[in-house]
Structures are given as C-alpha cells and as structure tokens.
Amino acid sequence: MNGEELQDLLSRYVEHRKLLGYRQTHSRTLARFVQDFVNEHPGESIKTSNVLEWITRIRRAPPTQSAILSVLRGFLRFVKTIDPATPVPGKHLLPTPRRNPPYILSTEQLQSILHLATTARPRGGLRAAAYVAILGLLASSGLRVSEALHLRTIDVRLQEELPHVVVRETKFKKSRIVALHPTTAAHLKQYADRRGHKCHARQAPIFFVTDLGQPLDHNSLWRWFARATGKLGLHLPDGRRPTLHSLRHSFAVHRLTKWYEDGASAVELAPTLSVYLGHVSPKESYWYISATPELLGSASDRFSAFAALGD
C-alpha cells in the first residue's frame, strides 16, 4: 500500500468517525503516524513492530502509550477491511497502565486547606477570597478544575431560589446544572461581593478572577495547592500528596458514604451522582468510588442487614 492510498484511508476513517457521532477523531495523532510511516517505510505494509516502535520512540507515560495504541488499533482495524494483510496489534502489547488509588481528603484536611487559602497573597487582594471560594466549590460539588475556572459570571446563579451554577459543554460536550449547598452558595456570595468592589474584576466575564480582572491561572492554583498540602504535611505512606483533582475524588466518595450512612440506595442513586459529575454514564464514575474504611464499613453494614433479612 503506497502513501497516497494510506492517506486516503486516513481521511475516510476520520470522516467515518464523524458520521458515527464520535466526538474524538484523533486526526492529529493518526496523521503524524501515517506521515512518519510513509516517510520511513515507503511502499511497505504496516507491521506491528512499526506501530510499537513509533509509540515508544518518544518517552511517554504508560497511560499515554496505551491510549495511543488504542487509537492506532482502531485505525488499523479500518485499514484491515481494505487490506486483509494489515495486522492489528494486541491491546496488551504495552504495559497496562496502573492507576494509583486517589487521595481522599477528610473534612478536617479540607478545612485546613481552606483556612490556609485565606492567607494567599497579596494580602488584601482578591486572590485569597477567590482561592477559598473555588476550592470550596470543588470540594462540595465535584466540579472539574477546568469547569470551575471557566465559569462565567452569568452562569453563577446565586440569587435563585435554589442557587446553582451552569456548566456548559465541557469534557463530554455536556452542559449541566449543578445545585449548590447553602454553605457553598454563601461563600461564593462573599467572594462575589468582594469581586464587585474591584473595578477591573467586576467587569470581567469570567467569575473567578484576579484584582486586574484576569482569569485565575490553572498552573498558579495548582502550584499553590501543592505548596499548601506540603506545608500541612498531607501525604500517603508512599509519599504521594493530594492534587486539585483529589477534591473531585473526595466529593464522590464522601457522597456515596453519606448515602450508605443514611440508608439510601447507593445503587439507585449512582446515576444521579454520574449526572452531577458530568459523566456520560455511571461506568465513568466507578473510578471515583474508591474504597475507604468508612465506605467499606458502610457497605459491610448494609450487606449484614441484607443477609439478616435472608436468614
């Protein structure tokens, strides 16, 4: 198969995925692979060794390598329908990515982080109030960090009978309404009041901003959080410290634990949690439901009660 034919198949494959409704076509990754292969192996057929060599030639984390292999496997399955001799590499030819258990923050740890956020510099500036507000929002709603940082002022509805934020077309191109706990809404109102006294900030379309009206910087917030958790001595036995994403993990686990403690049906409510987190289906939420002593204890108590009924 020559390069022109392979390029044509790539165009057809990308168009095919679009017609099937896929949101990700991975066209850039596939185009780089096809271009490199055509340049390095003109007139040759694709071999499994070519695919693995291309993926591993650049130092990448195992999860990234695995994801790229999955993308190329989809394309090569398509090519194979035209050229039966095309091999489709096995999905386990590269190391299976291992996800470390997430760091679940306790209520006390969250309070310590929020207290430290009140001291964020510059003193008297808007940054401290913004950090307290956004960290509290993440911990109490499970929003993704990017979702919170991109909230527009018009999408933060604090004066409604049920205060909420409108999250628009994020990771899975899904928009959703996220109801706010009264205490969260109160802290957001405090921040909004301070924001309203800053000339540049109150004119900004983005809700979380600096004194100059510039959107809060993701990297700056991430670095501050890393320093804060280090200062508080928060880490697991293996040395891992919590990240901003730990707030989302913690929200999901604490919510499920509370349902168990209240005697609610976690199975029936799981789809609700999935919608709240902005997932396509409950299966995307399973990773967040990590085992903690409290969660396991609640589940064990529920099973014991169920077994007693059976007896």
Buried (B, 14 or more C-beta within 10 A) or exposed (E): BEBEEBBEBBEEBBEEBEEEEEEEBBBEBBBEBBBEBBEEEEEEEBBBEBBBEBBEEEEBEEEEBBBBBEBBBBBBEBBBEEBEEBBBBEEEBBEEEEEEEBBBBEEEBBEBBBEBBEEBEEEEBBBBBBBBBBBBBBBBBBBBBEBBBBBEBEBBBBEEEEBBBBBBEBBEEEEBEBEBEEEBBEBBBEBBEBBEEBEEBBEBEBBBBBBEBEBBEBEEBBEBBBEBBEEBEBEEEEEBBBBBBBBBBBBBBBBBBEBBBEEEEBEEBBEEBBBBBBBEEBEBBEEBBBEBEBBEEBBEEBEEEEEEEEE
